[in-house]
């Protein structure tokens, strides 16, 4: 079949086959793709495994916590049942106060969980017994001691265990407290009391029955809840007081909300609110700098909350160990894969090194050096052919670039000469009239390009100062030529005319003739009598000048008649204006390169900012011009200038003899 295929088509098929072969070999050994796929798969696996570990940890923690709560609740129920059973005997024997001694003793002796029991009555309930009658039985070593505990030093009816059931009208558990009775076997142990109100047959409150238990066993039971080596448990009362905590200094002296006094965003405060409100569940909190899972639940009837804190590092210790092993093996495998692939790819692309060396020789300027012949028709062969075409194209381009550079340098030199000529056409020596103390004048012109279209000029003739400032439409060489003509016309016409309006009219008629390019110039022309200070001026479409601060007034624009720019309309009748006594009043003239200067955000300098800058106390003309130039430069920043900038400041001073 291939014998019938033309030779050209056969070469194209061979080239395409070899190209595809090289691309396949390179693509097959891309290590990055393998790494991405492997990392993606491992990420999904790690996520699934971590979720499963967390689910199992939650189930285990809740299971242990629930079993512990069940055991504690069972013991609490036994205490409550013992007190409830004794209540009936006490109420039946209200007329026999001495029987209370036996009841209290039996209650403690028959219930090993109890460390004490009290049967107490209202003051003077038994008149023959006096004001106090509170029978208290407590364990004393292996025996039970029964006493009457009420006296002037211990008015029991003001104690919490007596007042709570009386005021609430129901059975209640007191908040845990330290028992400091030196005769108590369980001295300095945390205790709590279950209290019941006693009512006679008429429903009148007569006293209370309370039983005391040591919370040592409760602490031991709760501390057993350690799903993980570094996990620990806490128990808080109804108000958040710590009853069980690994830091014994916090017991009964701090609450779970204490830390929020220093740190309002304390995570313990959030946990405390949930536990004191009787909620149960799990929260993820950062405690003591460790991320932890906190499982919490409330004990029935007491209002106390128990929580177990499990650090994440313990929960995921096995998972993290497995993850480190897998990641280490993956990294080693990728390194080996990288080395193997690198060796194979280098062997495949070794011809490119020869080509790169030859390309470096060409880069050093040896454009006539011939590339070595190569018969391969794959990507390397195509690259060799492309280098050959590039070499010949580069030679042609460099020749053309050399000629273009020479032309550009010649044009830049000519533009620099033109700039020097243009700058030489405007006065540049300041002060311009050193012998005169009645004229303070300074001007500055900065073209946006090599040459510009702004102009200014001034001279003194027959005791009068003639001046102008202008802005030609457009920029660059055409504007500079038009500027030169306009400036020369001002010089020539002002030598003959003293009226700014007539000067403007003659310049306009001259420039309007044969103005095929439709160029124009805005100008402000003025004449000041240096003796009287009277000033005549004509504004030809130019920006109004600014009169600086004087007599307490802020800078303000000079009110000007509206005239068309020069060069727009042949025969235009320009209107002039006059101000008398314009001495000791500085005035600033400028082109729109000042107020329309933009920064990189295209925000203009603006008239308001210009007036604000000019509120600076006036020193002299040169300082004012430099003040504005610096303000514009600071505003523009790194932005390229969009227009020529020309500023001129003038003050005709009163000279004292």
C-alpha positions in Angstrom: 0.0 0.0 0.0 2.8 2.5 0.9 4.4 1.9 -2.6 1.5 3.8 -4.1 1.8 6.8 -1.8 3.7 9.8 -3.3 7.2 10.5 -1.8 6.2 14.0 -0.4 3.1 12.5 1.3 5.2 9.6 2.7 7.7 12.1 4.2 4.8 14.0 5.9 3.4 10.8 7.4 6.9 9.8 8.7 7.4 13.3 10.2 4.0 13.2 11.8 4.6 9.7 13.2 8.0 10.7 14.7 6.6 13.9 16.2 3.8 12.0 17.8 6.3 9.4 19.1 8.5 12.1 20.8 5.4 13.9 22.3 4.2 10.6 23.6 7.5 9.7 25.2 7.8 13.1 26.9 4.2 13.2 28.1 4.5 9.7 29.4 7.3 10.6 31.8 5.9 13.8 33.2 6.4 13.3 36.9 4.2 16.2 37.9 1.0 14.6 36.6 1.8 11.5 38.6 2.4 13.6 41.7 -0.9 15.5 41.3 -2.9 12.4 40.8 -1.3 10.7 43.8 -1.7 13.7 46.1 -5.3 14.0 45.1 -6.0 10.3 45.8 -4.1 10.5 49.1 -6.0 13.6 50.1 -9.3 12.0 49.6 -8.1 8.9 51.5 -6.8 11.0 54.4 -10.0 13.0 54.6 -12.2 9.9 54.7 -9.9 8.3 57.3 -9.8 11.4 59.5 -13.6 11.7 59.3 -14.0 8.0 60.4 -11.5 8.4 63.2 -13.4 11.5 64.5 -16.7 9.7 64.3 -15.4 6.8 66.3 -13.8 9.2 68.8 -17.0 11.0 69.3 -18.9 7.8 69.8 -16.3 6.5 72.3 -16.1 9.7 74.3 -19.9 10.1 74.5 -20.2 6.4 75.5 -17.7 6.7 78.4 -19.2 10.0 79.5 -22.7 8.7 79.3 -21.8 5.5 81.4 -20.1 7.7 84.0 -23.1 10.0 84.2 -25.4 7.0 84.6 -23.3 5.7 87.5 -23.2 9.0 89.2 -27.0 9.6 88.7 -27.6 6.2 90.1 -25.7 7.0 93.3 -27.5 10.4 93.6 -30.8 8.6 93.2 -29.9 6.3 96.1 -29.2 9.3 98.3 -32.5 11.0 97.4 -34.4 7.8 98.0 -32.9 7.4 101.4 -33.8 11.0 102.3 -37.3 10.6 100.9 -37.9 7.4 102.9 -36.8 9.0 106.1 -39.1 12.0 105.5 -42.2 9.9 106.3 -40.8 8.7 109.7 -39.9 12.3 110.7 -43.3 13.7 109.8 -45.1 10.9 111.8 -43.0 11.7 114.9 -43.2 15.5 114.9 -44.7 15.3 118.5 -41.7 13.3 119.7 -38.5 15.5 119.2 -36.2 13.0 120.9 -36.9 10.4 118.2 -35.0 12.6 115.8 -31.7 11.5 117.3 -32.4 7.9 116.4 -33.7 8.8 112.9 -30.6 10.8 112.1 -28.3 8.0 113.4 -30.1 5.3 111.4 -30.1 7.4 108.2 -26.3 7.7 108.3 -25.6 4.2 109.6 -27.8 2.5 106.9 -26.5 4.5 104.0 -22.7 4.2 103.5 -22.8 7.0 100.9 -23.8 9.6 103.5 -21.2 11.4 105.7 -23.8 13.2 107.6 -27.6 14.0 108.1 -29.5 16.8 109.7 -33.1 17.0 110.9 -33.6 20.7 111.8 -36.7 22.7 112.9 -37.9 26.3 112.9 -36.9 28.4 116.0 -38.9 27.6 119.1 -40.9 24.9 117.2 -40.3 22.8 120.3 -40.7 25.4 123.0 -39.3 23.2 125.7 -36.1 22.6 123.6 -35.5 26.3 123.2 -34.8 28.4 120.1 -32.5 25.8 118.5 -33.2 22.3 117.7 -31.2 20.7 114.9 -30.2 17.0 115.3 -27.0 16.3 113.3 -25.5 12.8 112.8 -22.1 12.4 111.2 -19.5 9.7 110.7 -16.7 9.8 113.2 -14.1 7.1 112.3 -16.0 3.8 112.2 -18.9 5.1 114.3 -21.7 7.6 114.0 -22.0 10.5 116.4 -25.3 12.4 117.0 -25.4 16.0 118.4 -27.7 19.0 118.6 -25.8 21.4 116.5 -27.9 24.6 116.9 -26.6 27.4 119.1 -25.9 31.1 119.1 -22.6 30.5 117.3 -24.2 28.3 114.6 -27.6 29.6 113.7 -28.4 26.8 111.3 -31.7 28.4 110.0 -29.6 30.9 108.1 -27.6 28.2 106.3 -28.1 27.4 102.6 -29.1 23.8 103.3 -31.9 25.1 105.4 -33.1 28.2 103.5 -33.1 26.7 100.0 -35.8 24.1 100.6 -37.7 26.6 102.7 -37.7 29.4 100.1 -38.1 27.1 97.1 -40.7 24.9 98.6 -39.1 21.8 97.1 -36.2 19.4 97.5 -32.9 20.7 96.1 -29.2 20.0 96.0 -26.9 22.7 97.5 -23.9 24.0 95.7 -20.7 22.0 96.7 -18.7 23.4 99.6 -15.6 22.7 101.6 -16.3 20.9 104.9 -13.8 22.2 107.5 -15.2 20.4 110.5 -12.1 19.2 112.4 -14.0 16.3 113.9 -15.2 15.1 110.5 -13.5 12.1 109.1 -13.9 13.6 105.7 -12.5 17.0 106.8 -11.6 19.4 104.0 -13.4 17.2 101.5 -15.8 18.7 99.0 -19.4 18.1 100.1 -22.9 18.7 99.0 -26.3 18.4 100.7 -29.6 17.1 99.4 -32.3 19.1 101.3 -36.0 18.5 101.7 -38.6 20.8 103.3 -40.7 19.4 106.1 -44.4 20.4 106.4 -46.9 19.4 109.1 -50.4 18.1 108.4 -51.6 21.7 108.0 -49.1 22.4 105.3 -47.0 24.7 107.5 -43.2 24.6 107.0 -41.6 23.3 110.2 -38.1 22.5 109.3 -35.8 20.6 106.8 -34.2 17.3 106.4 -30.8 17.3 104.7 -28.3 14.6 104.0 -24.6 15.2 103.2 -22.4 13.3 100.8 -18.7 13.6 100.0 -18.0 14.4 96.4 -14.7 12.5 96.6 -16.3 9.5 95.0 -17.9 11.8 92.3 -14.5 13.3 91.5 -12.9 9.8 91.3 -15.7 8.6 89.0 -15.5 11.6 86.7 -11.7 11.5 86.6 -11.9 8.0 85.4 -13.3 9.3 82.1 -10.0 9.4 80.1 -10.6 8.2 76.5 -7.1 9.3 75.7 -3.8 9.7 77.7 -3.9 13.5 77.9 -7.6 13.9 78.2 -9.1 15.2 81.4 -12.5 15.9 83.0 -14.1 18.9 84.7 -17.3 19.3 86.8 -19.0 22.6 87.3 -21.8 23.7 89.6 -25.0 25.5 88.6 -23.2 28.8 88.6 -20.1 27.5 86.8 -17.9 26.9 89.8 -15.2 24.3 89.3 -16.0 21.2 91.4 -13.6 18.8 89.6 -10.5 20.1 87.7 -6.9 18.8 87.2 -5.7 22.2 88.6 -6.8 21.9 92.3 -6.2 25.6 92.8 -9.3 26.4 90.8 -11.7 24.2 92.9 -14.5 26.3 94.4 -12.4 29.4 93.9 -12.8 30.0 90.2 -15.6 29.5 87.8 -15.6 28.5 84.1 -16.3 32.2 83.4 -13.4 33.6 85.3 -11.1 33.7 82.3 -13.6 35.8 80.4 -13.0 38.7 82.8 -9.5 39.0 81.2 -10.4 37.6 77.7 -14.0 38.4 76.7 -13.7 35.9 73.8 -12.6 33.0 76.0 -13.8 29.7 74.5 -14.5 28.5 78.1 -17.2 31.1 78.5 -19.1 29.6 75.5 -18.7 26.1 76.9 -19.8 27.3 80.4 -23.0 28.9 79.0 -23.9 25.6 77.3 -23.3 23.5 80.3 -25.1 25.7 82.8 -28.1 25.8 80.5 -28.4 22.0 80.7 -27.3 21.4 77.1 -25.3 18.4 76.0 -23.1 17.8 73.0 -19.6 18.5 71.6 -17.6 21.6 70.8 -14.2 22.1 69.2 -12.3 24.7 71.2 -8.7 25.9 71.6 -7.8 25.5 75.2 -4.3 26.3 76.6 -3.0 26.6 73.0 -4.3 23.1 72.0 -7.2 22.4 69.7 -9.5 20.0 71.6 -12.8 18.3 71.3 -15.0 18.9 74.4 -17.9 16.5 75.2 -20.3 17.7 77.9 -23.5 16.6 79.7 -25.5 17.5 82.8 -26.1 15.4 85.9 -29.8 14.8 86.6 -31.4 16.8 89.4 -28.3 18.7 90.5 -27.8 21.2 87.8 -24.1 20.3 87.7 -22.3 19.8 84.3 -19.6 17.4 83.5 -17.2 17.6 80.5 -14.3 15.7 79.1 -11.6 17.5 77.1 -9.8 15.5 74.5 -6.8 17.1 72.7 -6.9 16.6 68.9 -3.3 15.4 69.1 -4.4 12.4 71.2 -7.5 11.7 69.1 -5.5 11.6 65.8 -2.2 10.2 67.1 -2.6 7.0 65.2 -4.0 8.7 62.2 -1.1 11.2 62.2 1.5 8.4 62.5 0.0 6.6 59.6 -0.2 9.8 57.5 3.5 10.6 58.2 4.5 7.1 57.1 2.4 7.3 53.9 3.7 10.8 53.1 7.3 9.7 53.7 6.9 6.7 51.4 5.2 8.8 48.7 8.0 11.4 48.8 10.7 8.7 48.5 8.7 7.1 45.6 8.4 10.5 43.8 12.1 11.1 44.2 12.9 7.7 42.7 10.4 8.4 39.9 11.9 11.8 39.3 15.4 10.3 39.0 14.3 7.5 36.6 12.2 9.8 34.5 15.0 12.4 34.4 17.5 9.9 33.2 15.2 8.7 30.4 14.2 12.2 29.3 17.8 13.3 29.2 18.7 10.3 27.0 15.8 11.3 24.7 16.6 15.0 24.6 20.4 14.7 24.4 20.5 16.0 20.8 18.9 19.2 22.1 22.2 20.0 24.0 24.1 20.1 20.8 21.5 22.4 19.3 21.6 24.6 22.5 25.4 25.0 22.2 25.1 26.1 18.6 22.3 28.5 19.5 24.5 30.0 22.2 27.2 30.5 19.6 24.7 32.4 17.5 23.6 34.4 20.5 27.2 35.6 21.0 27.0 37.3 17.5 28.4 34.6 15.3 25.4 34.7 12.9 27.3 33.1 10.0 28.0 29.9 12.0 26.2 27.0 10.3 24.0 24.7 12.4 25.0 21.0 12.3 23.0 18.9 9.8 20.3 16.7 11.4 18.2 14.1 9.8 15.5 13.8 12.5 12.1 14.9 11.4 10.5 15.2 14.9 10.3 18.2 17.1 14.1 18.5 17.3 14.4 18.5 13.5 11.7 21.1 13.3 13.5 23.2 15.9 16.7 23.0 13.9 14.9 24.2 10.8 13.3 27.1 12.8 16.7 28.1 14.1 18.0 28.3 10.6 15.1 30.5 9.5 15.6 32.6 12.6 19.3 33.1 11.9 18.7 34.5 8.4 15.8 36.6 9.7 17.9 37.9 12.6 20.7 39.0 10.3 18.2 41.0 8.2 16.5 42.4 11.3 19.8 43.6 12.8 20.8 45.4 9.5 17.4 47.1 9.5 17.7 47.9 13.2 21.1 49.5 12.7 19.8 51.7 10.0 16.7 52.6 12.0 18.7 53.3 15.1 21.0 55.7 13.2 17.9 57.5 11.8 16.4 57.7 15.3 19.6 59.1 16.8 19.7 61.7 14.1 16.1 62.7 14.7 16.7 62.8 18.5 19.7 65.0 17.9 17.7 67.3 15.7 14.9 67.3 18.3 17.3 68.2 21.0 18.6 71.1 18.9 15.0 72.2 18.3 14.4 72.0 22.0 17.4 74.2 22.7 16.3 76.6 20.0 12.8 76.8 21.4 13.9 77.2 25.0 16.3 79.9 23.8 13.3 81.8 22.3 11.8 82.5 25.8 13.6 84.5 28.5 15.5 82.2 30.8 17.7 84.6 32.8 16.1 85.5 36.1 15.8 88.1 37.6 15.2 89.5 34.1 15.6 93.1 35.1 18.3 93.2 37.8 18.5 97.0 37.9 14.8 97.4 38.6 13.4 96.8 42.1 9.8 97.5 41.1 9.4 94.2 39.1 9.5 90.7 40.6 9.0 88.3 37.7 9.8 84.6 37.3 8.7 82.0 34.7 9.2 78.3 34.0 8.3 76.2 30.9 8.5 72.3 30.8 7.5 70.6 27.5 5.7 67.3 27.7 7.7 66.0 24.8 11.1 67.0 23.3 9.5 70.2 22.1 6.2 71.8 23.1 3.6 74.3 22.3 3.6 76.6 25.4 5.1 80.1 25.3 5.7 83.1 27.4 7.5 86.4 26.8 8.0 89.8 28.4 10.0 93.0 27.9 10.0 96.6 29.1 9.4 99.5 26.7 8.9 103.2 27.6 8.2 102.4 31.3 5.7 99.7 30.5 6.0 95.9 31.0 4.7 93.9 28.1 4.1 90.2 28.8 2.2 87.2 27.4 1.6 83.5 28.1 0.1 81.1 25.6 -0.7 77.4 24.9 -0.8 76.1 21.3 -3.3 73.4 20.4 -1.6 70.0 20.1 1.9 69.0 21.1 5.2 68.1 19.6 7.0 69.7 16.5 3.9 71.3 14.8 2.9 73.0 18.1 6.5 74.2 18.6 6.6 75.8 15.2 3.3 77.5 15.7 4.5 78.6 19.1 7.7 80.2 17.6 5.6 82.1 15.1 3.1 83.3 17.7 5.9 84.4 20.1 7.8 86.3 17.3 4.5 88.0 16.3 4.0 89.2 19.9 7.5 90.7 20.0 7.0 92.5 16.6 3.4 93.7 17.2 4.0 94.8 20.8 6.8 97.0 19.7 4.2 99.0 17.7 1.0 98.7 19.7 0.3 99.5 23.4 -3.2 98.0 23.6 -3.3 94.2 24.4 -6.6 93.9 22.4 -5.0 95.4 19.3 -1.9 93.2 19.8 -4.2 90.2 19.9 -6.2 91.3 16.8 -3.0 91.7 14.7 -1.5 88.4 15.8 -4.9 86.7 15.2 -5.2 88.1 11.6 -1.7 87.1 10.7 -2.1 83.5 12.1 -5.6 83.0 10.7 -4.4 83.5 7.1 -3.5 80.3 5.3 -4.1 78.3 8.5 -4.8 75.0 6.7 -3.9 72.9 9.8 -6.6 74.8 11.8 -4.1 75.3 14.7 -4.7 78.0 17.3 -3.2 79.4 20.4 -4.8 80.6 23.7 -3.0 83.7 25.0 -3.1 86.1 27.8 -1.6 89.4 26.8 -1.0 92.2 29.3 0.7 95.6 29.6 1.5 97.2 33.0 2.4 100.8 33.6 5.3 100.4 36.0 4.8 103.9 37.4 1.1 103.9 38.1 0.5 100.2 38.4 -2.4 100.4 35.9 -2.7 97.2 33.9 -4.4 96.5 30.6 -5.0 92.9 29.4 -6.8 90.8 26.9 -7.6 87.1 27.6 -7.8 85.1 24.3 -9.4 81.9 25.4 -6.7 81.2 28.0 -7.0 80.1 31.6 -7.8 83.0 33.9 -4.8 84.0 36.1 -4.9 83.8 39.9 -4.6 86.9 42.1 -2.7 85.8 45.2 -3.5 86.7 48.8 -3.6 90.4 49.7 -5.5 92.5 52.3 -6.7 89.3 54.0 -8.3 87.9 50.8 -7.7 84.3 49.7 -6.3 83.6 46.2 -9.0 84.1 43.5 -9.3 84.0 39.7 -9.1 87.3 37.8 -12.4 88.0 36.1 -11.8 88.1 32.3 -13.8 88.9 29.2 -14.5 85.9 26.9 -12.5 86.0 23.7 -11.9 83.4 21.1 -8.4 81.8 20.9 -6.0 83.4 18.4 -5.9 81.8 14.9 -9.5 80.7 14.9 -11.5 83.5 13.3 -10.0 86.1 10.9 -11.0 89.7 11.9 -12.2 88.8 15.4 -12.9 91.9 17.5 -10.9 91.2 20.7 -12.1 93.0 23.9 -9.6 94.3 26.4 -9.9 95.1 30.1 -8.2 97.4 32.5 -7.3 97.4 36.2 -6.0 100.5 38.0 -3.4 100.5 40.7 -2.4 96.9 40.4 0.7 97.3 42.5 2.0 95.0 45.3 -0.5 92.3 44.2 1.2 89.1 43.0 -0.5 87.4 40.0 0.1 83.9 38.6 -0.3 82.9 35.0 -0.3 79.3 33.8 -1.2 76.9 31.1 -3.6 74.0 31.4 -0.7 71.6 32.0 -1.0 72.8 35.6 -4.6 72.4 36.6 -5.2 69.4 34.2 -2.1 67.4 35.3 -3.2 63.8 36.1 -1.8 61.1 38.3 -1.7 57.4 37.6 -5.4 57.2 38.6 -6.3 59.9 36.0 -7.3 62.3 38.7 -6.7 66.0 37.7 -4.7 68.4 39.8 -7.7 70.8 39.6 -8.4 74.4 40.3 -9.4 73.8 43.9 -6.1 72.1 44.7 -4.2 74.9 42.9 -5.9 77.6 44.9 -5.3 75.7 48.1 -1.5 75.5 47.3 -1.5 79.2 46.5 -2.8 80.0 50.0 0.8 79.6 51.2 2.1 83.0 52.3 3.8 84.8 49.3 7.5 85.1 49.5 8.6 86.0 45.9 7.8 85.1 42.3 10.4 82.3 42.0 9.3 80.6 45.2 5.7 80.7 44.1 6.5 79.1 40.7 8.6 76.4 42.3 5.8 75.8 44.9 3.4 75.0 42.1 5.9 72.9 40.1 6.6 70.7 43.2 2.9 70.4 44.0 2.2 69.2 40.5 5.1 66.8 40.5 4.0 65.3 43.8 0.4 64.9 42.5 1.5 63.3 39.2 3.9 60.9 40.9 5.0 58.3 38.3 2.4 59.3 35.7 3.8 60.6 32.4 3.0 64.3 31.7 0.0 64.7 29.4 0.6 68.4 28.5 3.2 71.2 28.5 3.5 73.0 31.8 4.2 76.8 31.9 3.9 79.0 35.0 4.7 82.7 35.3 4.4 84.9 38.4 4.5 88.7 38.4 4.4 91.4 41.1 4.8 95.1 40.4 6.1 96.6 43.6 6.0 100.0 45.1 9.5 101.4 45.4 10.0 103.9 48.2 12.4 106.8 47.5 
